[in-house]
Amino acid sequence: MPSAQGDGTGDTGPVSTTAAGPDAATTEVTAALRRAGIGDVDDSGLARALYSSDGSLYRVLPRAVVRPRAADEVVAALEVCRELGVPLTMRGAGTSIAGNAVGTGVVVDTSRYLHRVHAVDAESRTAVVDPGVVQAALQTAARPAGLRFGPDPSTSNRCTIGGMIGNNACGSRALGYGRTSDNVVGLDVVTGSGQRLRLASGSATPGLEDLRTLVAGELATIRTELGTFGRQVSGYSLEHLLPEHGFDVARALVGSEGTLAVVLGATVRLVADAPYRGLVVLGYPSMADAADATPGLLRHGPTAVEGLDERIVQRLRDVPAAVVPDLPKGAGWLIVELTGDTVAEVQAKGAAVVADGGALDSLVVTDVAHAAAIWRIREDGAGLAARTSDGRPAHAGWEDAAVPVTSLGAYLREFDALLDGHGLQGVPYGHFGDGCVHVRIDFPFGREPDRGRAAYRAFVEDAARLVARYGGSVSGEHGDGRARSELLGTMYSPATLDLFARVKGLFDPDDVLNPGVLVRPARLDDDVRVAAAPRLRTGLALAYRHDEGDFSNAVHRCTGVGKCRAEPSGVAVMCPSYPATREEKDSTRGRARVLQEMLAPGGPVRDWRSPEVHDALDLCLSCKGCSRDCPTGVDMASYKSEVLHQSYRRRIRPLSHYTLGKLPMWSDLAARAPRLVNAVMRSRLGGRLAKWGAGVDRRRDLPSFAPRTFRQQWTPRAGDGAPVALWVDSFTDHFAPEVALAAARVLEAAGYSVQVPGDDTCCGLTWTTTGQLDTARRILGDTVRKLAPLADAGVPIVGVEPSCTASLRSDAVELLDEAGGRDTAARVAAGTRTLAELLTATEGWTPPSLAGVEVVAQPHCHHHAVMGWAADERLLRSAGATVTRLGGCCGLAGNWGVERGHHDVSVTIAEQQLLPAVREAGPDAVVLADGFSCRTQLDQLSDRSGRHLAELLADALDRDALDREGA
């Protein structure tokens, strides 16, 4: 793609802004779908790009995407595909790791509208659900009855029940609650031949006589080769059709990956949730040693036994600002979950597990928050394992093989030797209680594309033979898809493969449903996305230091695990816009997919200026939440800056880039007559003109400039304490000087001698976020050169605005090249601190009392992502405050939330966590918001004002002083 490669100068030259339209065949399909009464049919280049991949290695462009609003629309879509001979592929959350949810025809996304829990019956312990219901939503619906759906994959907060049925998903707690197939009691399906079936376990279904006859003639094959152990997920689970199992067609369809029938609805079994849970963490010399110990622990009835390797734990420690819980001594661990009616019962079970575990070290955890932190290591495994210990990309493909648990330790040792023999690295982990091992492997797709496919094929063929030798399954829970269907011959006889084909012929004689999967499989090394992606190293503005300087490597960090599609929860920020719109294009994954398509040859997205690219990035807040919370480390804020830079460099930009994008420059001018400027902006005509000129939504208020900037008020004071540099950014200087004054007061009270660097030390943030990266580089280069003598002298540089502090800590090193001062930027970054970081590290410093103060804290997104908020929380709690920490984003995000077209989404984001928490807070509660954007959002959308940590501490100092005077 020459226009994206650039000419080495950063200027991509004139490029087309029109994407390739749909071809005649696609137009025919979409027209027929619309005539069939389907309302949401999309054959745009954007939709095709978004749905070209799932959580797997594969890139397959569909002709069109259907988002059905009712089951009848799914049936209608299938009928159109049958008439036209077009493949149909079902898709839930698109987290399928084996390429189960991509196809060349029509992709049907059930997650957009078909997500109702129709009924929860506490007496029968069942629920009736749409296929697009997210597993966590079903848990929420079942919880009031004291019930839960047993299987819970690590993607449970975004995967759908229909997808779980398609893959026979298991998850960590399948050991205690069974696989999806063990928990399905009825299905409403339509087969590939168009036959509507309502299947219920234990009930005969008419119209299946041919299937009964086929099974009756193959009883010996089914009994000897299928259902040999719990995690034998590969192929069709025809063991459920045996007479002794009641010819249960519903359960047999589970795990058929949408190749036999399409799920329209399901009745699932619920189980009683235990009132108390606890964890036992056992440390061993190696992961294989941990596996050896697993069979002996199963007699204690754990609901989960998970295995971890030291490499995956180290990957989490490498994530910026991550807080990793301590684990017992060892290099391999088992996480054993136990349940009971009381905490004492759980503790007693834990003691018995420790006694039988034979571990080097152990830890029993009954605290819910502590247990959640340990589980997070395991739940983020698929993303964390996407990078090797030396930072290279690691890929799915050979992802979830399983062997009988008694053979697991021996298998792992041979598997490690197999990796070594192929010169590959992997980070294994998995469901050890079930013998299932997950791993991502550094197949050399990007480094050596031609050799990459060959290396991939050679390894997985050897790995499949190894698994077969141990009586295992090439898939233990994610299904076979495009990644492993070709390998089924290693574990099944020709008679079994022929049986699979005959079953497929009965249900889907025209091969309409998900062709290329399970029967007549596609080649496993075809359509590999990363192998087809060209490198993009020249003409870039940012360094991409962790991606070998390659924009393609950076955007391909996204492996599709879909954490960005999860409901907002906890303290994560992740991707605030997706929960607000529920559109795939507004997820971090969706944006990454569009950028990947921009780089791919022959796709619908042509270049940097393609409308698909800018549509996908429009609602990206540049909050950097993904850079911290995405387990693969995607940094969409940086990618957006690069796209804007490449799109508009030496071209006319949007008006807001000249106004809000250069706000510090205009603020310096306004400081000459702030009262006059404020008066003009507050006037009816002046305000309208200012908003129009700045590209600001008319419903937004413009913030007022301070009558006197901080630097106009600041008087240096001599002191004999240790020097500290209070770096005052443009926002604080011009709009909130009281924050900097409070910070100076607190630092002096802590014994520091405060100095303030000059007013020409801007971080260039507004230029960075609007993609004016040449200017941002110049500004940041000047700033780090002026701050470097302080850093080199060991003088801490303290920032008060989180986004600007984060710019010094991260953006500067990415923007500046070696000649422009990257080493200098790195020294400044290392010397830059937040106020809380400095104070909590100050020997002998004691915070002023905040006893009795209720704090509702909204950490700035950049603070959370780049620096982490742990020091702030420690400081507040040590001062005696009661702290409620919010997650999510305030929704303003600098200039983003005030721009025209963003207001409604900005408000919706604020309503996710911030505004409800503020409304529920007590009247005397302090809303802590260090970010200028966060305080502005609060001022405009609530009746509460936010306070900066410096102001909170300064107020406490004043109270302490009054108390001393009173005494």
ABEGO torsion letter per residue (X at the ends): XAAAAEAGAGBAEBBBABBBBBBAAAAAAAAAAAAAGBABBBABAAAAAAAABBABABBBBBABBBBBABAAAAAAAAAAAAAAGBBBBBBBAGABAAGAABBABBBBBAAAABABBABBBAAAGBBBBBAABBAAAAAAAAAAAGBBBABBBAAAAABBAAAAAAAGBAEAAAAAAEBAAAABABBBBBBAAGBBBBBBBGBBBBGAAAAAAAAAAAAAAAAAABGABAABABEBBAAAABAAAGGBAAAAABGAGGAABBBABBBBBBBBBBABBBBBBBBBABAAAAAAAAAAAAAAGBABBBBBBAAAAAAAAABBGBBBBBBBBEABBBBBBBBBABAAAAAAAAAAAAAAAGBABBBBBABAAAAAAAAAAAAAAAAAAABBAAGBBBBBGBAABBBBAAAAAAAAAAAAAAAAAAGBBBBBBEBAAAGBBBBBBBBBAAABAAAAAAAAAAAAAAAAAAAAAAGBBABAAAEAEAAAAAAAAAABBAAAAAAAAAAAAAABAAGABGBGBGBGBBBAABGBAAAABBBBABGBABAGAAAGGBAAAAAAABAGAGAAABBBBEABAEBAAAAAAGBAAABAAAAAAAAAAAABBGBABABAABAAAAAAAAABAGAGAAAAABAAGBBAAAAAAAAAAAAABGBBBBAAAABAAAAAAAAAAAAABAAAAAAAAABAAAAAAAAAAAGBBAABBBBBBBABBAAAABBBBBBABBBBBBBBBAAAAAABAAAAAAAAAAAAAAGBBBBBBBAABBAGAAAAAAGBAAAAAAAAAAAAAAAAAAAAAGBBBBBABAAAAAAAAAAAAAABBAAAGAAAAAAAAAABBBAAAAAAABBGBBBBBABGBBBBBBBBAAAAAAAEAAAAAAAAAAAGBBBBBBBEBAGAGEAAAABBGAAAAAAAAAAAAAAAAAAABBAABBBBBABAAAAAAAAAABABBBBBAAAAAAAAAAAAAAAAAAX
